[in-house]
Every structure is written in structure tokens, then in C-alpha cells.
Amino acid sequence: MQRILLRAPGVEDASAFLAAVRASRSLHHPWVAPPASAGQFSAYLARMAQADHAAFLVCRVDNDAIAGVINLSHIVRGVFQSAYLGYYAFADHAQQGFMHAGLRAVTRQAFTRLALHRLEANIQPTNTASIALVKACGFAREGYSPRYLKVAGRWRDHERWALLAR
């Protein structure tokens, strides 16, 4: 039985999305800073509408609630066929398998419909739940990047995880 449905975010999602972000602050800190205002959400939608980005809401089939978000960014075509992967669950749906199902579905779409060869996720070493998720979805640890990304105002170390098309 399918538990999730993937769909693109739209302006009609702003209220539910922002409420879920507010309810998930402690879950997200210090790992991710999702759009937290109407202006930030609009900017997010505009960025994800660009050709080198793709956004997916992971929604529950039973009630259409947004369980989480998965983004592909900086999609590079040509000989590289690669994208960066970012994601976060919302607190009411964390640790229930929705993001696992969502990430599996997005990787299938990335390697088939989008014809990508590689997905790369950069994860802070202390984010054990996120590391467990990519491991469970077949990603392999490729390396360690000190002070790789500025998150919540601080440069933070990240582990580099990747999945290649089979």
C-alpha cells in the first residue's frame, strides 16, 4: 500500500507549509533553515521553478498532510548529470517512514524521468537521523568536508553522501 504521494509545492501550500515549519523548529535546528515566512516561501517557490531545481512535497496519501520536503538543486546537465539533494521532515511525521518512502520515490524519478546519474547529499556529522536515512536508501559516504556550508549563521562540517544511477 502506497503511503506517500510526491507533488510539487505551490502557493496554495503556504499556510500548511509555514505552520509545519513553525511546529518543527526544534527538529530542524541546527541542521536546516526552511522557509519560515510568506516572503521566504515565495522566494523558495521561485527558486524551485528554475530549470536547475526540482522540489517535491512528500504528502501522506490518507490525509494529504505534508510530511516533508525533498529538493534537488543545482542540477547540472551535460557530462555530469548530477544534482544536490536536500530534505527535511516535519515534526508531526518524523521517524514514521514517510521520508524514507519519499526519498526512494524521488531517487527513482531523478534517475529515470530526470535522467540524472548522481545525487549528492551533504549532511552534518551529528545529524544521525539524516545519515541513517541516506544509508537506508543506498547512499555511500564519499568524504568529509570541513566548514562546508553556512547553516544558521555558522560554517559547519559535512559528510558527503552520494547515490549513483544503476
Accessible surface in RSA format (square Angstrom, percent):
REM  Atomic radii and reference values for relative SASA: ProtOr
REM  Chains: A
REM  Algorithm: Lee & Richards
REM  Probe-radius: 1.40
REM  Slices: 20
REM RES _ NUM      All-atoms   Total-Side   Main-Chain    Non-polar    All polar
REM                ABS   REL    ABS   REL    ABS   REL    ABS   REL    ABS   REL
RES MET A   1   220.76 114.3 139.73  92.5  81.02 192.9 117.72 100.1 103.04 136.5
RES GLN A   2   116.49  65.1  98.42  71.9  18.07  43.0  44.25  94.2  72.24  54.8
RES ARG A   3   107.13  45.0  96.99  49.4  10.14  24.1  51.94  71.0  55.19  33.4
RES ILE A   4     9.10   5.2   9.10   6.8   0.00   0.0   9.10   6.6   0.00   0.0
RES LEU A   5    86.78  48.3  86.59  61.9   0.19   0.5  86.78  60.9   0.00   0.0
RES LEU A   6    27.75  15.5   8.39   6.0  19.36  48.7   8.49   6.0  19.26  51.8
RES ARG A   7    64.30  27.0  56.47  28.8   7.83  18.6  47.33  64.7  16.98  10.3
RES ALA A   8    72.63  66.8  56.24  86.8  16.39  37.3  56.37  79.4  16.26  43.1
RES PRO A   9    18.18  13.2   3.46   3.2  14.72  53.5   3.46   2.9  14.72  91.5
RES GLY A  10    14.55  17.9   0.00   N/A  14.55  17.9  14.55  39.9   0.00   0.0
RES VAL A  11   118.18  77.8 106.52  96.4  11.66  28.1 107.37  93.3  10.80  29.3
RES GLU A  12   134.55  77.2  97.70  73.9  36.85  87.7  70.33 136.0  64.22  52.4
RES ASP A  13     7.71   5.4   6.65   6.6   1.06   2.5   1.06   2.5   6.65   6.6
RES ALA A  14    27.52  25.3  27.37  42.2   0.14   0.3  27.37  38.5   0.14   0.4
RES SER A  15    91.28  77.1  80.03 106.8  11.25  25.9  49.98 106.4  41.31  57.9
RES ALA A  16    59.91  55.1  46.69  72.1  13.22  30.1  54.70  77.0   5.21  13.8
RES PHE A  17     0.00   0.0   0.00   0.0   0.00   0.0   0.00   0.0   0.00   0.0
RES LEU A  18    18.73  10.4  18.19  13.0   0.54   1.3  18.19  12.8   0.54   1.4
RES ALA A  19    44.49  40.9  39.75  61.3   4.74  10.8  40.53  57.1   3.96  10.5
RES ALA A  20    20.70  19.0  13.08  20.2   7.62  17.3  20.14  28.4   0.56   1.5
RES VAL A  21     4.97   3.3   4.89   4.4   0.08   0.2   4.89   4.3   0.08   0.2
RES ARG A  22   124.06  52.1 112.15  57.2  11.92  28.4  43.42  59.3  80.64  48.9
RES ALA A  23    66.16  60.8  35.48  54.7  30.69  69.8  47.36  66.7  18.81  49.8
RES SER A  24     0.72   0.6   0.49   0.7   0.23   0.5   0.23   0.5   0.49   0.7
RES ARG A  25   143.16  60.1 137.42  70.0   5.74  13.7  62.57  85.5  80.59  48.8
RES SER A  26   106.59  90.1  80.23 107.1  26.37  60.7  55.88 119.0  50.71  71.0
RES LEU A  27    67.95  37.8  57.61  41.2  10.34  26.0  64.58  45.4   3.38   9.1
RES HIS A  28     9.54   5.2   8.17   5.7   1.37   3.5   8.66   8.9   0.87   1.0
RES HIS A  29   117.39  64.2 108.10  75.1   9.29  23.8  69.59  71.7  47.80  55.6
RES PRO A  30    36.08  26.3  35.02  31.9   1.06   3.8  36.08  29.8   0.00   0.0
RES TRP A  31    79.86  32.0  66.35  32.1  13.51  31.7  66.35  35.4  13.51  21.9
RES VAL A  32    47.19  31.0  37.56  34.0   9.62  23.2  39.52  34.3   7.67  20.8
RES ALA A  33    82.58  75.9  50.69  78.2  31.89  72.6  55.14  77.7  27.44  72.7
RES PRO A  34    15.06  11.0   6.54   6.0   8.52  31.0   9.44   7.8   5.62  34.9
RES PRO A  35    16.10  11.7  11.51  10.5   4.59  16.7  15.66  12.9   0.45   2.8
RES ALA A  36    44.87  41.3  29.56  45.6  15.31  34.8  29.88  42.1  14.99  39.7
RES SER A  37    50.57  42.7  45.41  60.6   5.15  11.9  43.29  92.2   7.28  10.2
RES ALA A  38    69.56  64.0  62.52  96.5   7.04  16.0  63.40  89.3   6.17  16.3
RES GLY A  39    51.82  63.9   0.00   N/A  51.82  63.9  40.01 109.8  11.80  26.4
RES GLN A  40    97.40  54.5  90.85  66.4   6.55  15.6  33.57  71.5  63.82  48.4
RES PHE A  41     3.40   1.7   3.40   2.1   0.00   0.0   3.40   2.1   0.00   0.0
RES SER A  42    66.39  56.1  60.12  80.2   6.26  14.4  31.63  67.4  34.76  48.7
RES ALA A  43    54.44  50.1  43.77  67.5  10.67  24.3  51.44  72.4   2.99   7.9
RES TYR A  44     3.45   1.6   3.43   2.0   0.02   0.0   3.43   2.6   0.02   0.0
RES LEU A  45    26.98  15.0  22.02  15.8   4.97  12.5  22.48  15.8   4.50  12.1
RES ALA A  46    64.49  59.3  50.09  77.3  14.40  32.7  58.88  82.9   5.60  14.8
RES ARG A  47   105.70  44.4 104.19  53.1   1.52   3.6  41.48  56.7  64.22  38.9
RES MET A  48    21.18  11.0  11.62   7.7   9.56  22.8  11.95  10.2   9.23  12.2
RES ALA A  49    87.63  80.6  47.93  74.0  39.70  90.3  59.63  84.0  28.00  74.2
RES GLN A  50    96.95  54.2  87.64  64.0   9.32  22.2  33.90  72.1  63.06  47.8
RES ALA A  51   109.67 100.8  69.34 107.0  40.32  91.7  81.89 115.3  27.77  73.6
RES ASP A  52    52.02  36.4  49.38  49.2   2.64   6.2  20.98  49.4  31.04  31.0
RES HIS A  53    18.13   9.9   7.41   5.2  10.72  27.4   5.30   5.5  12.83  14.9
RES ALA A  54    17.51  16.1  13.05  20.1   4.46  10.1  17.51  24.7   0.00   0.0
RES ALA A  55    10.99  10.1   1.57   2.4   9.42  21.4   1.57   2.2   9.42  25.0
RES PHE A  56    12.42   6.2  12.42   7.7   0.00   0.0  12.42   7.5   0.00   0.0
RES LEU A  57     0.00   0.0   0.00   0.0   0.00   0.0   0.00   0.0   0.00   0.0
RES VAL A  58     0.00   0.0   0.00   0.0   0.00   0.0   0.00   0.0   0.00   0.0
RES CYS A  59     0.08   0.1   0.08   0.1   0.00   0.0   0.08   0.2   0.00   0.0
RES ARG A  60    53.36  22.4  51.61  26.3   1.76   4.2   0.30   0.4  53.07  32.2
RES VAL A  61    77.36  50.9  52.81  47.8  24.56  59.2  56.65  49.2  20.71  56.2
RES ASP A  62   102.71  71.9  61.12  60.8  41.58  98.3  44.79 105.4  57.92  57.8
RES ASN A  63    90.08  62.1  58.94  57.0  31.13  75.0  38.69  93.1  51.39  49.7
RES ASP A  64    76.11  53.3  68.76  68.4   7.35  17.4  32.26  75.9  43.85  43.7
RES ALA A  65    31.89  29.3  21.46  33.1  10.43  23.7  31.89  44.9   0.00   0.0
RES ILE A  66    13.35   7.6   5.64   4.2   7.71  18.6   5.64   4.1   7.71  20.9
RES ALA A  67     0.21   0.2   0.07   0.1   0.14   0.3   0.07   0.1   0.14   0.4
RES GLY A  68     0.00   0.0   0.00   N/A   0.00   0.0   0.00   0.0   0.00   0.0
RES VAL A  69     0.00   0.0   0.00   0.0   0.00   0.0   0.00   0.0   0.00   0.0
RES ILE A  70     0.08   0.0   0.08   0.1   0.00   0.0   0.08   0.1   0.00   0.0
RES ASN A  71    20.32  14.0  20.14  19.5   0.19   0.4   5.51  13.3  14.81  14.3
RES LEU A  72     0.04   0.0   0.04   0.0   0.00   0.0   0.04   0.0   0.00   0.0
RES SER A  73    23.81  20.1  23.81  31.8   0.00   0.0  10.19  21.7  13.62  19.1
RES HIS A  74   103.28  56.4  99.93  69.5   3.35   8.6  60.40  62.3  42.88  49.9
RES ILE A  75    16.67   9.5   5.27   3.9  11.40  27.5   5.27   3.8  11.40  30.9
RES VAL A  76    69.74  45.9  66.72  60.4   3.02   7.3  69.74  60.6   0.00   0.0
RES ARG A  77   110.13  46.2  97.48  49.7  12.65  30.1  62.02  84.8  48.10  29.2
RES GLY A  78    55.74  68.7   0.00   N/A  55.74  68.7  43.34 118.9  12.40  27.8
RES VAL A  79   165.87 109.1 127.87 115.8  38.00  91.6 135.68 117.9  30.20  81.9
RES PHE A  80   105.70  52.9 101.27  62.7   4.43  11.5 102.97  62.4   2.73   7.8
RES GLN A  81    46.68  26.1  46.68  34.1   0.00   0.0  18.61  39.6  28.08  21.3
RES SER A  82     5.76   4.9   5.57   7.4   0.19   0.4   0.89   1.9   4.88   6.8
RES ALA A  83     2.40   2.2   0.00   0.0   2.40   5.5   2.28   3.2   0.11   0.3
RES TYR A  84    89.71  41.9  89.71  51.0   0.01   0.0  49.85  37.5  39.86  49.1
RES LEU A  85    11.20   6.2   0.00   0.0  11.20  28.2   0.75   0.5  10.45  28.1
RES GLY A  86    31.87  39.3   0.00   N/A  31.87  39.3  29.68  81.5   2.19   4.9
RES TYR A  87    35.34  16.5  16.59   9.4  18.75  48.8  16.59  12.5  18.75  23.1
RES TYR A  88    17.85   8.3  12.34   7.0   5.52  14.4  17.05  12.8   0.81   1.0
RES ALA A  89    19.30  17.7  13.30  20.5   6.00  13.7  13.30  18.7   6.00  15.9
RES PHE A  90     2.81   1.4   2.81   1.7   0.00   0.0   2.81   1.7   0.00   0.0
RES ALA A  91    41.30  38.0  22.89  35.3  18.41  41.9  24.03  33.8  17.27  45.7
RES ASP A  92   110.16  77.2  89.16  88.7  20.99  49.6  24.51  57.7  85.65  85.4
RES HIS A  93    20.99  11.5  19.47  13.5   1.52   3.9  12.57  13.0   8.42   9.8
RES ALA A  94    21.89  20.1  12.92  19.9   8.97  20.4  13.48  19.0   8.41  22.3
RES GLN A  95   157.16  87.9 112.45  82.2  44.71 106.4  58.11 123.7  99.05  75.1
RES GLN A  96    80.79  45.2  62.80  45.9  17.99  42.8  34.09  72.6  46.70  35.4
RES GLY A  97    35.29  43.5   0.00   N/A  35.29  43.5  24.77  68.0  10.53  23.6
RES PHE A  98     6.97   3.5   6.64   4.1   0.33   0.9   6.72   4.1   0.25   0.7
RES MET A  99    16.81   8.7  15.61  10.3   1.21   2.9  15.61  13.3   1.21   1.6
RES HIS A 100    64.69  35.4  63.78  44.3   0.91   2.3  43.87  45.2  20.82  24.2
RES ALA A 101    31.92  29.4  24.75  38.2   7.18  16.3  29.82  42.0   2.10   5.6
RES GLY A 102     0.00   0.0   0.00   N/A   0.00   0.0   0.00   0.0   0.00   0.0
RES LEU A 103     0.48   0.3   0.48   0.3   0.00   0.0   0.48   0.3   0.00   0.0
RES ARG A 104    95.36  40.0  94.39  48.1   0.97   2.3  28.27  38.6  67.09  40.7
RES ALA A 105    14.19  13.1  12.84  19.8   1.35   3.1  13.34  18.8   0.86   2.3
RES VAL A 106     0.00   0.0   0.00   0.0   0.00   0.0   0.00   0.0   0.00   0.0
RES THR A 107    12.14   8.6  12.06  12.2   0.08   0.2   1.25   1.7  10.88  16.5
RES ARG A 108   144.05  60.5 139.94  71.3   4.11   9.8  72.13  98.6  71.92  43.6
RES GLN A 109    51.65  28.9  51.37  37.5   0.28   0.7  18.37  39.1  33.27  25.2
RES ALA A 110     0.06   0.1   0.00   0.0   0.06   0.1   0.00   0.0   0.06   0.2
RES PHE A 111    41.11  20.6  23.84  14.8  17.27  44.9  23.84  14.5  17.27  49.4
RES THR A 112   102.32  72.8  80.75  81.9  21.57  51.4  76.91 103.3  25.40  38.4
RES ARG A 113   154.50  64.9 119.95  61.1  34.56  82.3  77.77 106.3  76.73  46.5
RES LEU A 114    27.13  15.1  23.79  17.0   3.34   8.4  26.06  18.3   1.07   2.9
RES ALA A 115    63.48  58.4  50.59  78.1  12.89  29.3  54.52  76.8   8.96  23.7
RES LEU A 116     5.07   2.8   0.00   0.0   5.07  12.7   0.26   0.2   4.80  12.9
RES HIS A 117    92.25  50.4  91.31  63.5   0.94   2.4  61.16  63.0  31.08  36.2
RES ARG A 118    35.79  15.0  35.79  18.2   0.00   0.0  10.46  14.3  25.32  15.3
RES LEU A 119     0.00   0.0   0.00   0.0   0.00   0.0   0.00   0.0   0.00   0.0
RES GLU A 120    18.68  10.7  18.48  14.0   0.20   0.5   1.61   3.1  17.08  13.9
RES ALA A 121     0.82   0.8   0.82   1.3   0.00   0.0   0.82   1.2   0.00   0.0
RES ASN A 122    28.32  19.5   7.01   6.8  21.30  51.3   2.68   6.4  25.64  24.8
RES ILE A 123     8.70   5.0   5.73   4.3   2.97   7.2   8.70   6.3   0.00   0.0
RES GLN A 124    12.48   7.0  10.41   7.6   2.07   4.9   2.87   6.1   9.61   7.3
RES PRO A 125    45.33  33.0  33.05  30.1  12.28  44.6  33.20  27.4  12.13  75.4
RES THR A 126   103.38  73.5  89.13  90.4  14.25  34.0  80.36 107.9  23.02  34.8
RES ASN A 127    22.55  15.5  22.37  21.6   0.17   0.4   0.17   0.4  22.37  21.6
RES THR A 128   101.75  72.4  95.66  97.0   6.09  14.5  66.33  89.1  35.42  53.5
RES ALA A 129    53.28  49.0  38.33  59.2  14.95  34.0  46.65  65.7   6.64  17.6
RES SER A 130    14.24  12.0   9.90  13.2   4.34  10.0   9.16  19.5   5.08   7.1
RES ILE A 131    20.54  11.7  20.54  15.3   0.00   0.0  20.54  14.8   0.00   0.0
RES ALA A 132    57.67  53.0  49.78  76.8   7.90  18.0  53.59  75.5   4.08  10.8
RES LEU A 133    27.04  15.1  21.94  15.7   5.10  12.8  26.68  18.7   0.36   1.0
RES VAL A 134     0.00   0.0   0.00   0.0   0.00   0.0   0.00   0.0   0.00   0.0
RES LYS A 135   125.90  61.4 109.13  67.0  16.77  39.9  55.64  50.1  70.26  74.8
RES ALA A 136    52.73  48.5  30.85  47.6  21.88  49.8  43.76  61.6   8.97  23.8
RES CYS A 137     5.67   4.3   0.57   0.6   5.10  12.0   0.57   1.5   5.10   5.5
RES GLY A 138    38.87  47.9   0.00   N/A  38.87  47.9  23.16  63.6  15.71  35.2
RES PHE A 139     9.56   4.8   0.00   0.0   9.56  24.9   0.00   0.0   9.56  27.4
RES ALA A 140    60.52  55.6  55.52  85.7   5.00  11.4  60.52  85.2   0.00   0.0
RES ARG A 141   121.16  50.9  92.12  47.0  29.04  69.1  33.71  46.1  87.45  53.0
RES GLU A 142    83.44  47.9  48.78  36.9  34.66  82.5  28.82  55.7  54.62  44.6
RES GLY A 143    13.58  16.8   0.00   N/A  13.58  16.8  13.55  37.2   0.04   0.1
RES TYR A 144    99.60  46.5  76.14  43.3  23.46  61.1  60.26  45.3  39.34  48.5
RES SER A 145    15.27  12.9  13.43  17.9   1.84   4.2   9.14  19.5   6.13   8.6
RES PRO A 146    93.18  67.9  79.19  72.2  13.99  50.8  79.19  65.4  13.99  86.9
RES ARG A 147   159.34  66.9 146.66  74.8  12.68  30.2  52.32  71.5 107.02  64.9
RES TYR A 148    72.28  33.7  56.25  32.0  16.03  41.7  45.49  34.2  26.79  33.0
RES LEU A 149    78.31  43.6  78.23  56.0   0.08   0.2  78.31  55.0   0.00   0.0
RES LYS A 150   123.41  60.2  94.52  58.0  28.89  68.8  41.96  37.8  81.45  86.8
RES VAL A 151    21.16  13.9  17.85  16.2   3.31   8.0  21.16  18.4   0.00   0.0
RES ALA A 152    57.22  52.6  16.89  26.1  40.33  91.7  33.97  47.8  23.25  61.6
RES GLY A 153    61.17  75.4   0.00   N/A  61.17  75.4  31.34  86.0  29.83  66.8
RES ARG A 154   147.93  62.1 144.64  73.7   3.28   7.8  55.34  75.6  92.59  56.1
RES TRP A 155   120.63  48.4 102.92  49.8  17.71  41.6  86.78  46.3  33.85  54.9
RES ARG A 156    27.97  11.7  23.88  12.2   4.09   9.7   9.33  12.7  18.64  11.3
RES ASP A 157    49.18  34.5  44.50  44.3   4.68  11.1   7.23  17.0  41.95  41.8
RES HIS A 158     5.63   3.1   5.54   3.9   0.09   0.2   0.10   0.1   5.53   6.4
RES GLU A 159    23.91  13.7  23.89  18.1   0.02   0.0   0.02   0.0  23.89  19.5
RES ARG A 160    67.24  28.2  67.18  34.2   0.06   0.1  14.14  19.3  53.09  32.2
RES TRP A 161    11.24   4.5  11.24   5.4   0.00   0.0  11.24   6.0   0.00   0.0
RES ALA A 162     5.48   5.0   1.32   2.0   4.16   9.5   1.42   2.0   4.06  10.8
RES LEU A 163    13.98   7.8  12.27   8.8   1.71   4.3  13.98   9.8   0.00   0.0
RES LEU A 164    84.86  47.3  78.73  56.3   6.13  15.4  78.73  55.3   6.13  16.5
RES ALA A 165    31.48  28.9  17.44  26.9  14.04  31.9  17.58  24.8  13.91  36.8
RES ARG A 166   236.41  99.3 160.27  81.7  76.14 181.3 114.71 156.8 121.70  73.8
END  Absolute sums over single chains surface
CHAIN  1 A     8683.8       6810.1       1873.7       5163.7       3520.1
END  Absolute sums over all chains
TOTAL          8683.8       6810.1       1873.7       5163.7       3520.1
